[in-house]
Amino acid sequence: MIGQLNHVAIAVPDLEIATKFYKNTLGANVSDALELPDHGVKTVFVKLQNTKIELLEPIDSSSPISKFLHEHPNGGIHHICYQVEDIKSAISKLVKEGARVLGTGKPDIGAHGKPVIFLHPKDCLGTLVELEEA
């Protein structure tokens, strides 16, 4: 069902500092910042040859990333994202297998303009998993 790794998301307390680190220190190709109010974050993508790193900064205190940073003030890996061909059939299979889809249980539009869902970490070996329709 899952395809390639789409990205690894890292929550950061300061997106500008994190962006400069990846761009200047590591010499990575970094996208412009994109604000996603529906998700409560500002995001930057670090483009690698085989995948991406997503840097996430909360827009305000109601963002899920704010809660994460409260527990991990220096930041850290927040989630991993895999591609799926058909997100609706993926949801159906996952729910039948007992996995919990977070939120409304229906796809939202993610940072790449494609449908995404998140799976509960307790059902995914302690890792928050995002699925994005390819």
Secondary structure, 3 states (H helix, E strand, C coil): CEEEEEEEEEECCCHHHHHHHHHHHCCCEECCCEEECCCCEEEEEEECCCCEEEEEEECCCCCHHHHHHHHCCCCEEEEEEEEECCHHHHHHHHHHCCCCECCCCCCEECCCCCEEEEECHHHCCCCCEEEEEC
